[in-house]
Amino acid sequence: GAMAALHAAALDDRIAGVVSVAGFTPMRLDTMDKGTGGVARWSRWLPLQPRLAAFVAQETRIPYDYHELLALIAPRNLLVFAPRIDSQATLADVKTCVDEARRVFELLNAPAALRLQVLDDYNRFSPETQKVVFDKLQSVAGL
């Protein structure tokens, strides 16, 4: 869901903002040695993005990555939740990605629109995380 939401918001400015919960890891950094399964998991194991198979072991050649996708969402609201324990993502890489995108949010005078919240949890949508997400959605919706 988060990957689809990020792509949709990057391509459609009618979307007011995005909340991503354990939603991505940078593709160019998602190599087999990270223990996540690399981009092969999206192209071979779960063939959701079969064309990524062309980039297995050549991840630096992937045409775009999540820092660029996040930057396309600027200056709209973007809240990224990243759990400390995640078999699908590497926290350090997610932080680097958000920091790269933050530069564009700053250029557009919207640094507060991009937030990264690290969860002391594993990859799940816990009741505590749900509350923060729903509160954020309500505040954006003006409820």
C-alpha positions in Angstrom: 0.0 0.0 0.0 2.7 2.5 0.9 4.6 2.0 -2.3 1.5 2.5 -4.4 0.6 5.6 -2.3 4.0 7.1 -2.7 4.0 6.6 -6.5 0.4 7.9 -6.8 1.3 11.1 -4.8 4.4 11.6 -6.8 2.4 11.5 -10.1 -0.8 13.2 -9.0 -0.8 16.5 -7.2 -4.4 16.2 -6.2 -3.2 13.9 -3.4 -2.8 16.1 -0.3 -0.2 13.9 1.4 1.0 10.5 2.2 1.7 8.4 5.3 4.1 5.5 4.7 4.3 2.8 7.4 7.3 0.5 6.8 6.6 1.2 3.1 9.9 1.1 1.3 13.6 0.7 1.2 15.7 2.4 -1.4 15.9 0.1 -4.5 19.5 1.0 -5.5 20.7 0.1 -2.1 18.5 -3.0 -1.7 21.2 -5.6 -2.6 21.2 -9.3 -1.8 23.9 -8.7 0.9 21.4 -6.6 3.0 19.4 -9.6 4.0 16.1 -8.2 2.6 16.1 -10.3 -0.5 17.1 -7.4 -2.6 15.1 -6.2 -5.5 14.9 -9.8 -6.6 12.0 -10.3 -4.1 9.9 -7.8 -6.1 10.8 -9.3 -9.4 11.3 -13.0 -8.9 9.8 -14.2 -5.5 6.8 -11.9 -5.6 6.5 -10.9 -9.2 4.9 -7.5 -8.5 7.6 -5.6 -10.4 8.9 -8.1 -12.9 11.0 -5.6 -14.8 13.3 -5.1 -11.7 14.7 -8.5 -12.6 16.9 -6.8 -15.1 18.6 -4.9 -12.3 19.4 -7.8 -9.9 23.1 -7.5 -9.1 23.1 -4.2 -11.0 20.9 -2.1 -8.6 22.8 1.1 -9.3 21.3 1.1 -12.8 17.7 1.3 -11.6 16.3 4.4 -13.3 14.9 6.1 -10.2 14.8 5.6 -6.5 12.7 6.5 -3.5 14.5 9.7 -2.6 13.5 11.1 -6.0 10.0 9.8 -5.5 9.7 11.4 -2.1 11.1 14.7 -3.5 8.3 14.7 -6.1 5.7 14.8 -3.3 7.2 18.1 -1.9 5.9 20.4 -0.6 2.9 18.3 0.4 2.8 16.4 3.7 4.7 13.2 3.9 5.1 11.1 7.1 7.4 8.2 6.9 7.3 5.6 9.7 10.3 3.2 9.7 10.6 0.4 12.2 13.9 -0.5 13.8 13.3 -4.2 13.1 12.3 -4.8 9.5 13.2 -7.8 7.3 12.1 -5.8 4.2 14.0 -2.6 4.8 17.3 -1.3 6.1 16.7 1.6 8.5 19.9 3.4 7.8 19.1 3.4 4.1 15.6 4.7 4.7 17.1 7.5 6.8 19.6 8.4 4.1 16.8 8.4 1.5 14.6 10.7 3.6 17.5 13.0 4.2 18.2 13.3 0.5 14.5 14.1 -0.2 14.5 16.6 2.7 16.8 18.9 0.6 14.0 19.4 -1.9 11.4 20.0 0.8 13.8 22.7 2.2 14.2 24.3 -1.2 10.5 24.6 -1.5 10.3 26.1 2.0 8.4 23.1 3.4 10.9 21.3 5.7 8.2 20.5 8.3 6.1 18.8 5.6 8.5 15.8 5.6 8.7 13.8 8.8 10.5 10.6 9.6 9.4 8.7 12.7 11.5 5.7 13.7 9.4 3.1 15.5 10.8 1.1 18.4 9.0 -1.9 16.9 9.1 -4.4 14.1 7.4 -4.2 10.7 3.7 -4.1 11.6 0.8 -1.6 11.9 0.5 -1.6 15.7 -2.3 0.1 17.6 0.1 2.8 18.7 1.2 3.5 15.1 -2.4 3.4 13.9 -3.3 6.2 16.5 -0.4 8.4 15.2 -1.4 7.8 11.6 -5.1 8.4 12.2 -4.4 11.6 14.2 -2.2 12.9 11.4 -4.8 12.1 8.8 -7.5 13.9 10.9 -5.3 17.0 11.3 -4.6 17.2 7.6 -8.3 16.7 6.8 -9.2 19.5 9.3 -11.3 17.2 11.5 
